[in-house]
Amino acid sequence: MKLSKAYQCLFNELRDDRYLTWTVYEYFIERNASPHIDKVNVIVRIDVDDGLQLCDLLSSILRQKGINASFYFLTHPNRYYNIWESKIPKIVKERGFEIGLHTDHYYEELVFGKNALQEIKKDVARLSELVGEHIKGMVSHGHSGIHSLGKRNWDIYRNILPHDLGLVYHDFTVGMGPQKYQKFHFYHISDYQSGVVNAWKYLPQYPVQKLKRLKRGDVAVIFMHPSNAFEMSKKITLNFKHFLWIRLRYQLIDPLIKGESARLYFYNMLPKALRKRFRNLILR
């Protein structure tokens, strides 16, 4: 099993000396969100929505390449994977990565009547015991089920201090909730975009192009999922509607929103072999 093109290029780029990678805890808590001014600061967040077994290989690759990251695991054994019978979280932790909770507890309360806050506290303690170290953070899980109810998993705890849940931080205290609640400035780079899962496969050069545009002292948070990181088969099926939407989003809407030249942005997205050929047409 090999890395997908987008992830392979991304990880190779992050090995460059101009980047410094952090776990969520390291950057937002230990450094109090203070960037290294001589580096492009990159926080790597890995949401394990599925593909639990892939975390073994993914964490091994990240360790070989010297890339720091935070892994967040779901805990409901009947809806995703059975984390409580797995050695993967402890293996990942022993390789030097941060382990955190990926919470779907409010959805469980809405649908199955469980007490979300009590279950969060229980799972914080239980996951800490599983990995042999008290976990420090939690981020919410988003999916169509809870979105269809007009809710988000963070709704249940966004006004609750992490300490009251047995944690040091959750996504609202490190600025990873909705934009209006963000406390810190960072660039958002995600392999899930506008409802499209594994969006990078439609434009593999996107994450690297995004990083290359950052200056030293800038901060980016990369949101990724293990199930998107590997080529499961030689044949990759592309949804044409998604292809068009992601290209439109990445190459036109994003630069327009940020006040950049869409033409120049699109030009920089092209492979080098095509830039010279189309330079006059695009940049005239």
N, C-alpha and C positions, 0 to 999 in steps of 0.2 A: 504494500500500500504506500503510495507516495503523496506528497503534498500537492494540492491544487496549484495551478500557476500563480494565482493571486497571492496565496500564502507563501509560496516559495520565494517569490520576488519581495514580498513584504519582510519576511524574516531576514533575507540577505541584506536588504536595505538597512534594517535596524542594527546590523552588526557594524555599520559604519561608525567611525569615531565621533561624528557630529551628534549622535543620539545618545541619550541616557534613558534607560527604561526603569520604570518603577512599578511596585505593587500599589494598589489603591491606599493601603494603610501607610506605606512608606511615604508616599507623596503628600497625601492630604492630612495625615495625622502627625507622623514623625517630623516632617518638614513644614507642617502647617501651610501647605500649598505654596511654598516658596520655591520657584524654579531655579535651576542652575542656569546662570545667565550666559554661560559659554557653550551650552548644549541645547539641542532641541529635546525637550522633556516629553517622554511618551509613557503614559500609564496604560498598561495592558489589562483589560478586563475580559475574562472568559466566562460566559454564561453556559453552563452545562445543561441545556434544555433536553438534549438526548445525546447519544454517542458517548455514554459513560466510559466504555472500554477504550475509546479512542484517546482518552486523557492520559493513559499510560504512555502511548507513543508521542503524543503532542508535548507532554511535559518533558519527555526525554530529549526531543528535538530542541525545545526552547532552552533547556539547560546546556546542551551542547553549543548552542549559539550565543549563550550568555545573555538571554533576554528574560527579564523579570516579569512576573504576571500574577494576577489574582484569579483563582478558580472559585466559582460559586455553584454549589450543588443543590438540587431539589431534593426533597425528603419524603414525598408521598410515594410509598412503594407500589401502590396499585395503579397509578396513573402514568408513571414515567419509568423509573428503574428503581431497583431496591438498593438504595445507598447503604442500608444497615447491614447488608450481607456482602458488602464489597470492600476490598482492600485498596481500591484505587485512590480514595481521598488521602489515606495515610501515605501511600507511595508518592503521590504528588507533593504532599507536605514535606516528606523526607528529602525531596529533591530541592527544597528551598523555596517553594512557592507558598503564597498565602492561600488559605482555605477559608471560604465564607459561605453563608447561607443564601440560597436563591429562593426567595419566599413566594409561595403560591397560597399562603394560608388564608388570606381574605377571601379568595375564590372558594376555598374549602368551607369557609364559614357560610358564604352566601348560598352555596349549592347543597352542602351536606350538613349544615348546622353546627359545625365545630366552632369552638371559641378560638378565634384567630390568634389573639395576643397570648393566651395560655399555651397554645400549640407552638408558637414561635419560641417562647421561653424554654419549653421542653426540648425542642429540636436544637436550639443553641447549645444546651447542656449535653444533649446526646451526640451531636456532631463533634463537639469539643472532646468528648470521651473517645469517640471513634478515631480521631486523628492524634490524640495524645497531647493536645495543646488547646488552650481556650481560644476559640475563634473570636475575631474582633469585629467583623463586619457582616452586613446583610444588604442585598439589593433585590429589587422586586422582579418578578417574572411576568412578562406580558404575553398574552395569547388571545386568540379570537373569542374564547369562551368568556373571559371576564370583560373583554371589550364590548361584547354583545349585550352585556348587562349595564353598560354605561359606567363601569367602575374600573379602578386600577388597584393592584395589590398594595400599593403604597398608601392608599387612602386611609387604611386602618391605623397606620402608625406615624404618618408624616408630622403630627404634632406631639409625638411622644419622644422623650429623650432616649437615645440608645442605651444609656446606663440602666434605664428601667426595664429593658428587655435583656439585660445581661451582655450588652455589646459596647463597643467603643464608638462605632459609627453605623449609620445606615445611609442609603442613597440621598436622602434629603439633607443630611448634615454635611455631605461632601459635594453638594451641588449637582447631583445626577438625577434629580427629579425634573419636573417640567421646567422649561426655560425661565418662567417668571420667578421660580424659587432658587435659581442657581446663584450660589454665593461666590463662585470662582469662575474666572474666564478660562475656557479651554476650547480647542477645536475638536469636533465630534467626527470620528471616522468609524463607521459601522458596516458590517457585512449583512445587516438587515436594514433595508431602506424602503420606506413608503409602502409597507405591506409586502414587500418582495423578499422571500427567504433566499439566502445565498446570493445577494445582489452582485457581489464582486465577479461572479462567473460571467456576467454580461459585459463587464469592463474590467478585466484583471489588472490593468495598470493603474486603476483609480487610487488605491491606498498609497502606492508609492508616489504617484504624481502629487497627491495631496500632501504627503510628508515633505517632498522636495521643495514645495512652495513655502514651507515654514522657515522662520529665521531662528537663529540661536537665541535662547531665552523664551521662545514660544512653548506652549504646552498643548499636547493632544491626548485625548483618551480614545483608545482603540477598543471597540466593542466587538467581540468575535464569539463564534460558536464552534466547538470541536467537530460537529457533523458537517460543517462547511469547509473544513480545512483540508480534507483528503479527497482524492479522486477514487470514488467507490467502484467505478468501472471505466473502461476505455471510452465508452460512448456517453457523452454528456448531452442530455436533452435540454434544449433551450425553448422557453416559452416566448413566442414572437412578440406578444403583447407586453410581457415583462421586459423583453429586450429593448423595445422602443421606449418604454416608460423610464427605465433606468438610464438609458442614454440621454433622454431628454432631461431627466432630473440632474444627472451628474454634469452634463456638458452645457446645459443652457440655463436651467432654473437656478442652480446653485450659484453660478457666477453673477447672474442678474440680481439675486437676493443680496449678495455681498458687494454689489457695486463694482464688480470687475468687468473687464471686457470679455464677453462671451466668445468672441472670435479668437482672442488670444488664448483663453482657457481651453477652447476646443483644439486649437493648434498644438498646445502643449500636451494634450491628451494623446495625440497621434504618435504611432511608433516613429522612431527617428528616420526610418527608411522612407516614410511618406511625407515627412515635414518639408523637405526640400522641394519635392514634386508639387506640393499644394500650397507652398508659402505665399506666392503671389496672389493665388485665388482667394485664400482665406484672410490674409492680412492686408490686402490692398486698401 
